[in-house]
Amino acid sequence: MKTFIKVTEIWIPAKDRTRLEFSAGLYGSLNEFRIASEKESFAYDEGLPGKAWAAGHPLVLKEFDHSYFKRTKPAKKAGLTCGIAIPVFSGEFIMAVVVFLCGDDQEHAGAIELWSNGSDKAAELSVIDGYYGTLEDFEIASRKITMVKGFGLPGQVWETGMPILIEDLGQSPAFIRHVDAKKAGITTALGIPVSVIADQSYIMTFLSAKATPIAKRLQIWIPDDSGQHLICRFGYSKENDELAEIFEAISLRKGEGVVGRVWLTGVPVIRGVSDTTEGSLNSLLAMPVIDGGHLKAVVTFLF
């Protein structure tokens, strides 16, 4: 089964913290692009990872030609046409930049959106950028909508400051665009708060179509009431195996497994997965949600 995202990368600060270096990546069969990427590094405000670092919020780059993207030739050869960079900060200090790379073709349907309340401290969120693949009608509808706190998926994420996962979008009144989503074949949505600059909030939404999901499994892990363990609060599986119930009895200590390591370090992790504690698929991305220097959640994408 194909997933909507073709490449996932993590870039972390070098020892002197003045550049971003390659940490890990998932490339599938795109070995030439992997080799080109492993040799790269990015200064502050350079390339897609460096630009996201300097901006302090996620960036969506939908055209590589004549842009600041540094790997245009190998990316085009690999069929990649769009990049999304999500910086992870602890306070004002960069911990990592997660990069997703997608490609335009008729077999891939889904969307990754960036919502913000803008530079004027507005009380409403709107789509300021996004990648929609082949879903042109859904993109048009989405760009016309605004969300207040608590309204729709972006508004709920904004209000709670927590990642939220919604399944069966076509039947969910909590997802304001459920009619448009059903027409587009979108079935699952994940919203993640990613950064706040002054009064500007930024929220990423990942929208999965059944045929080409964002990931085969999604999980949201949060600290328990004692603050000593992480528990799986929400889970989604393409196989519909009641993932949340399977993991609800599992708790992870700080530093334990991939998810516990993210809690310990505040740094995203990419790793092949073989143990049943966190899944049994081939690869995993675990991203922290940090607010004010404190971990609020870990979101995992299993591919």
N, C-alpha and C positions, 0 to 999 in steps of 0.2 A: 504494500500500500504506500502511495506517495504522500508526503506531507507538504504543506504549503511553503514552509521555509526550507530552502535548499542548503544553506550554509549558516552555521552558528559559530561565533568566535568570542573569545574573551581576551581583552588587552589590559595589562596591568602596569602600574608605574615601575620604571627601572629603579635600581638601587638609589640613584640620586634624585628620583622622583621628578625629573625634568622631561622625561619622554615616556611614552607608552610602548611596551614591548609585547610581543605575542606570548600568550600564556597557554591557550588550548583552543581547539576547534573541532567541529564536526563538518566533514566535507563530502561524505558519501563516496561516490566514485570520482569526484573532481580533484584528482591528485595533482594535476599541474597547477591549479589555483591554490591548493594547499601549500605546495612547495614555494610558490611566489609569496604567499602570505607569511609563512614562517620566517622569511628573511627580512620582513619589514619592521619598521618602528616609526612612531609618530611623535613629533614635538607638539607642544601646546598650540592649538589652533591650526594643526596641520592634518590633512587627510580627514576622512570621516570620523575616526575615533577622536582625533585631536580637536576637531571642530566641535564635537559634542562636549568634550571636556571644557573648552573655552566658553561655549554657550551656557553650560550649566543645566541643560535640559535635553531631552531626546531630539534627534534630527531624523528627517525622512528625506532621502535623496533618490529621486525617481529617474534621473538622467545622469549617466556617468560621463558622457562626452562633454568636453569643455567645462568640466566641473573640478572641484578640489579633490575628487576621488583619485587615489594614486595608483590603483591596480586595474585601470580601465581595460587594457588589452587582454590580460588573462581572464578578467571577469566576463568580457564579451565572448571570448572563446569558450567559456564554460556555460554560456547562456544566462548569465546573471545580469539583471537590468535595474535592480532597486536595492538600496541599502537603508537599514534602520539602525541607528546607534543610540543606545540607552546608557547614559553615564550613571554610575553608582557612587554617591558621595556619602561621607560621614562628616557632617558639618560642611565646611568649605573645602575639605580635602578629598581628592579623587581616590577611590578605592579600585575602580575598574571601569571599563566600558564594554558592554555587551553589544555585539553587532549581529544582526540578522540580514541575510542576503536572499533575495527572492528573484524569480525569473518570470517573464511574461510568456505564457503559452495557454492554449485553450484548455489544457487538462488541469490547470491549477486555479481553483476558485477559493476565495477567502479574503480577509482584509486585516490590516494592521493600521490603527488610527491613533493620532495624537490629538488629544483634547486639551484646551487651556482656556482660562478666563481672560487671557489677553493682558496687554500692558497697561490697560486703564483700570485695573482692579475691578473688573466687571463682576456682577453677581451671577453671570451665566457662563456656562462652558459652551464652546463650539469646536468643531473640527478645524484645526489650523493646518494640518497636513495628514496624509495617509496614503497607503498603498492598497488598492482594491483588486489588483489582478484584472480579471475579465468582468467584474461586477460593476459595469458602468451605471446602470440604473440605480443600484443601491448606493453608489458613491454620490450621485446627484441628490438623492433623497437625504443622505446623511449630512451633506454639507449645508443643507437648508435648516437643520434642526439646532436648537440651543437647549441646554439642560441647566436647571437650577439645582442647588444642593438637595440631595435626596430623590431626585427625579431621573428615572432611567438608570442604566448601568453606570455611566460616567458620573452622574450626580450622586449615586449611592456611594461610589468609591470616594468621591470628593468629601462627602459628609462624614464618612466613617474613618477615612484615612487608611483603609484596609483593602487588600485585594479581594475581589468578589468573582465567583464563578457561577454562571447561569447555564443550565442545560435546557433542552427542548424549547428553544427560543420562540418557535412558531406558536406555542401554547402559553407563553409567559407574559402576562401583563406588565411585569416588572421591567421588561425590555420594550421600551417605547416603540422601537422600529420592528416589532415582531411580525407585522404583516409584510413589510418589505423584506425582512430576513427570510421568511418562509418562501417568498417568491424567488429569492436568490439562492435558496438551498442552504442557508446558514443555520446551523443547529446549536452551536455552543459558543458562548462568549466569556472571555476572561478580561477583567479590568484590574489594572495595577497602578497605584499611585507611585510616581517615579521621582518627582522633585518639586520643590517649592522655592521660588526666588521672590523674596519680599512677599507681596500678596498675590503673586502669580503661581497658580497650581498647574501641574502637568500630569496627565493621566494617559496611559496607554491602554487601548482595548485590542484584543486579539479575537477575531471572529472566524470560526471554523466551519467550513462546509464538510458534509459527511464524507464525500469522496476524497477530499484532500485536506484533512484536518491540520490545524496548526501543529499539533503533536498528537501522538497516539494516546498519551495519558497526561493529565494535568493534576497537580496536587497543590494545596495551600496548607502549609504547616505554620502553627502559631505557638508561642509560649503558653504553657498551662498557667493556672491561677497561682501556682507556687513560684513560677518563673524558673523552675529547675529543669523542665523538660519541654520538648516540642511535641505537639500532637497534630495529627492530620485532621484539619477542620473540614476541608472540602476535597473531593476527588472526582475525576472524570476519566472514563476509559472508553475508547472506541469499541471495545468488545462488550460494553455494557455489563461488566461483572461486579457491579455494586462496589466500586472501588473504595468509597468512603467507609463503608461498613467493614471492609477487609482490614483497613488500616486504622480504624478508630481505636482499637485496643493496643496499638503500638505507640510507644513514646520513646523519644531520643534525647540523650543527654548532650550537653554542649561538647562538641568535638567528636561525637559518635557518628560514624558513617559520613556520607557526602553532605547530607542536610545539616547534621550537627557541626560539621567543619565550617560550613557557611556561617552558622550562628557564632562560632568561635572567632572567626577571622573577619567577618563582614565582607568577604570577597566571593564573587560568584565562582562556581566550579563547573567544569565540564568533565564527565568521566563515563567510560563504559560501565555498564551495570551488570552484575552477575548475582548479587545476593538478593534474597527475597524480602529483606527488610524494607528496601526502597523501590523495588520493582524487579522485573525480570527481562526487560527489553535491552536493546543493544547499547543505548547511550542516553545520557541525561544531562540536562542543564539545570542547575539550582541557582536561583537569584535571590538575594536578600532584599527586603523592603525595610529601609532604615529611615527613621524620623528623629531628628534631634540627637543623633549619635546612638540611638537605641534601636535594636532590632524589633520590628513589629510582626514580621512574617518571612517565611522562605517559600518561594514559588518554584515548583519543579516542572520541567517539560521533559517527558520521556518520549524518545523517538524510536 
